[in-house]
Amino acid sequence: MKIAFVGKGGSGKTTLSSLFIRHLTANEAPVIAVDADINQHLGAALGLDDAEVAALPAMGAHLPLIKDYLRGGNARIISSESMIKTTPPGEGSRLLRVGEDNPVYEACARTVRLDDGDVRLMATGPFTESDLGVSCYHSKVGAVELCLNHLVDGPHEYVVVDMTAGSDSFASGLFTRFDLTFLVAEPTRKGVSVYRQYKEYARDFGVCLKVVGNKVQGRDDMEFLRAEVGDDLLVTVGQSPWVREMEKGRPAPFDRLEVDNRRALQVLQDAAEDSYEQRDWERYTRQMVHFHLRNAESWGNARTGVDLAAQVDPDFVLSEALAAPQPT
């Protein structure tokens, strides 16, 4: 399952995504965690210190390696340099699988040890001084989108992505790469404003969106969120002494997280597993191709000097069967 956490800045999306990752690991699910926010906080929320966070490799810095590996023997792609962030896989492409070892994970992922097991953590990388004035957020997450386009996951495997704040992810096809998007919203007018943007954008693409109410302190907060988002409200999370201690850098063992909040995390997992059962692999592949052709026409062909539409393999469809390990 591919799961995204989104929300306005300060809504608690990174905290909730880290709690969900811990919960999945406690339930023995294989997890790849991806920090796709240029404000890199997921590593710290998973317990890394400042030096460890700073040492995380930036996926964007390894984009040539990623392209070369994923291209594999795909004859429709004339060179790895001609690949863009939306290039879809086809016959001969190499695919990524959650539980395998490969050069992409070796270069871009680091193992984070949690109370109940290990997760692989990948990060886009923060803005650097050389990016200022010449780069945008979307240039950083291109590596994430390319990897998700080439990643096949089986049931009970998870890729959890902490997205950028606000609605910026709709400027690319990245928002369609997920089985379920959890929008974290506080019970305030500002808290639900991003929900309205996401709901409008997602409607035309069949994106499954559920709201997680955060920092909910009572019945009035609950009723406010229900009135604003209706049946999209999946569950609410209250104030957490465990989280407060974690944010101070001294987390208790995860099994001491408050019972109500643990139950809320299980609701998220149940919803994620239900969404995977509804996955339409043909539509998933079709949307990938749709955004690739749009990017090719708007800027990709001019930038690469080739017809990127020729990279599309019309007979190729991602499927669960491809998640099985391939012979070496």
N, C-alpha and C positions, 0 to 999 in steps of 0.2 A: 504494500500500500504506500502510495505517495501522499503525504499529508503536509499542508502548508498552514502556518500560523501568521495571521496578518492583524493589523489594527493600527490605530493612531499612535504616535509617539507617547510613551508613558502609560499606555493601556495595560501593560503587563504581558505582552505577547511573548517576549523572550523568557520571562519567568515561567509562564505556563507551558511553553514549548519544552523548556528544560525539565519541568516536572513530569510532563508526558513522556519524555525520553527516559527518565528515571523509572517511571511506572512500567513502561514497556520492558525495560531491562530486568526489572524485578519479576516480570511475568515471563522471562526467558525468551523474549522475542529478539531476533537479530535486528539491529538498528544501525542505519547510517544517518548521522545528524549533519545538517548543512546550515552554516551561518551565511545567509544571502543578504544580510543587512550590512551596509558599509560602516555602520556603527557596530563594531564587532563586540557583542556582549554575551553570546551564547556560551563560549568557552568558559568565561568566568562564572556563568550561572551553573555550569556543570562541574565547577570546583577547581578550575585551573587558576593558578596565580598569574600575576601580571606578566612575568617573564615567560611563562608557558604560553599565554595567549599571544604575546608578541612573536613567539617562535613558530606559530602555526604557519605552514606554507600557504601562500596565496594562490588560489586556483588559476587566476588570470595570468600569473607569472609562468605557469606551466602550460599555457594554451597550445603552443606548438607541439608539445609532447602529447597532449590530450587529442588533438586533431590527428596526429600521425597514427596514434594507436587505434582510434575509433575508425579511421578510414579503412584500415586493414587492406583487404584485396578488392574493395568496391571499385569496379571498373568505370562506374559512372562519375566518379570524382577524380578529376585529372591530376590533382595534387592536394596535399593537406593544406597548402596555402590558400586554395580556392574554397575551403570550407568556411562557412560563417556560423553564427550561433544557432541558426535554425536548421542547418543541414540535417536532413533526416537519414536514418540508416537504410540500407538496401542490401541486396545480395552481396556477400563478401565483407560487409561491415563487421567490425568487432563490437560486441555488446557488453555492457557492464551488468554484473549480477551482484546481489547484495552480499552474499557470503563468500565470494571468491577473493583470491589475491590476484592483482594485476598491476601493471606499471602505473596506471592512473592513481590507484589508491596508494601505491608505494610513494609516489611523488607528492600527492595532495592531501592525503588523510593521515591523521594521527590517532592513536588509540588513547581513549580516556577511560580510566578505571573508575567505575562507580561502586556504590555499596554492594550491588547485586550482580555485577558483571561489567563487561567492557562494551563501549560503543566506538565506532569510527566517526571522527569529527572532521569535516571539511569546511573551508571558509573561503569566501570570495577574496578576502583581503581588504583592508581599509584604503581610503584615499591616501595618496602620498603627495608630497610637495610637487612632484612632476605632473600629477594629474590636475592640479588646480588651474582652472581656466581653459583647459583643453580636453578634458574627459568628462564623462557623465556616469551616473550610477549604472546605466544599462551596459556600458562597456565592461563593467566589473562582473556583472552577473551572466555575461555571455557564456562563460565556461560552465556555469551551473545549468543553463538551458541546454547546451550541447550534450552534457552528460545525462541529463534527464531524458532527452530524446533517444539516447542509446541505452537506457537502463531498463531492464526487464526484471520485475519482481514477482515473486510467488506469494501465495496466501500466507499470512502470519509473518511476513517480512515487511520491514518498515523503512521508509526514507522520510525523515521529518525535517522540513525546511523552515527556518525562521526567516521570514521575508522582511523586506524594507518597510518602514512605517508609511502609512498613508496608502494611496492608490497608484503609486508609481509603477508597480509591476504590470499594470495594464498597458503600458507602452510597448510591451512585447508579448509573445505568445506564452510566456512563462506561466501565466495564471491558469492556463488550460492543462498543465502537466500533472495535475493532482486529482486523486480520487475524491478528496474531501478537503475543503478549506475551512479552518476554524478562524472566525473573526472574533477577536477579543475586544469587548466593548465595556466601558464603564457605564454606570447608570446616570449619564449626563447627556445634554444635547450634543456637545462635542463628541462624546463617546460613541454616539450612534450615527454621526454624520458620515464617517467612513463606511459604515454598513450600507447606507443608502447609495453611495457611489459604487461600491462593490456589487450590490444587488442589481443595479442598472446595467453595469458592464457585463456581469456574469450571465444575465438572462439569455442573451443571444447565443451563448456558447455551451449551454447545459452544464455550467459549473455548479457543483454541489457545494452549497454554502450553509454553514451552521454558526450561530452566534454563541459564544461563551461569555456570559456576564461575569465580569471580574470586579472585585472590591465591593461586592454586594453586602449591605449591612442590615437589611431588614425587608419586611413585606413591601414597603413603599418603593424601595429600589427595584424589587422583583416586578411589581406591577408596572412601574415605569418602563422597564425593558420589554415586558410582554406587550404593552401598548404600542411601543415604537417598532418592534421587530416581529411581533406575532409568533407564528409557529416556527420561525427560524431560530428562536431561542432554544438551545439544546439543554443547557445546564448553567448553573451559576456557581461561583467560587467566592468564598468570603475572605476576610482578613486571616492571615496565617502567621502565628508566632514562629512556626518552623521556617517559613520563607524569610521573616524578618531576621532571624539568626543566620540563615544562609547568606543573606545580602550583607551581613556584617563580617562574613568570612569564617563563620564558626558553625557550620551546619551540624545538626544532630543526625544520627542515622536515619535513612529515608523511611524506615518502618515506623518512625515516630511522627510522621506527617499526620495531621489531624484526620480523623476517620471520615468526616464529611467531605474533605478535599480528596481523599483517596477514592471515595465513591464517585466523585465527580470525574476523576481521571479514568475510572473504569467505564463511565458513560461515554467518554470520548473514544476509548478503545472499541467499545461495542459499536458505536456509530461508524468508526473507520472500517471495521470488518464488514459491516453491512454494506458500506459504499463500494468496497472492493468486489463484492458479489455482483454488483450492478455494472461493473466496468464493461464498456463496449470498446473492445480493442480496435475495431475497424474505425469507429468515430475518433478514437484517440489518435490513431495514425493519420486519419484524414485531416484533423485539426492541425497536426504537426506540419503536414504538407501545405495546408492553407496559409499558415503564417510564413512558411519558407518562401512560397511564391510571392507573397506580399512584400517581404523584405528584399527578395531578389529584384523585383521591379522597382521598388522605391530607392534602393541604394546599393544593394549587393552586387548587381551586375556591373554597375559603373566602378565600384571599388575594386572588384577582383578582375575585371576585364574578360569574364567568361559568362556564358548563359547558365545561370545557376538552376534554372528550371530543368536542365538536363540531368541534374543530380537526383531527381525524383525517380524512384523505382516503382512503377505503377502496380506491380504485382506483389510488393512487399507489405506485410502487415505484422506489426508486433503482436505477440501472443504469449500466453502463459507457458506454452510448451518451450519457448525459447529461453525461459528462465532456468532450465536444467543446465548443469555444468556441461561444457563442451569438451570433447576429447582434446588432449594436448598434443 
